Amino acid sequence: MYKLKNFMEEVVNKKIDSLLNIMNICRCEKCRKDIMAIALNDLPAKYVVTETGELYTKVRELEQQFEVDVETAIVKAALFVSKNPKH
């Protein structure tokens, strides 16, 4: 079965916890999802069509290219959310 997936969502999801662990901000589920949404809105969507299990291979191949941009977007979003929490 083929799936359409924004691989940037996977990259952000993989990196967010390690970055939030070193930042002194709320890591509740609401804040985490808000940070992800803001970061993803700042990053270009990178859609891929994959078969089940193939996505992770593509993510690993493309991840290094976007690593700095992804980390910057997450940190920027985390700082924004920490100043404007929704809870």
Helices and strands as residue ranges (DSSP letters): E 2-6, H 7-22, H 29-42, E 47-51, H 55-83
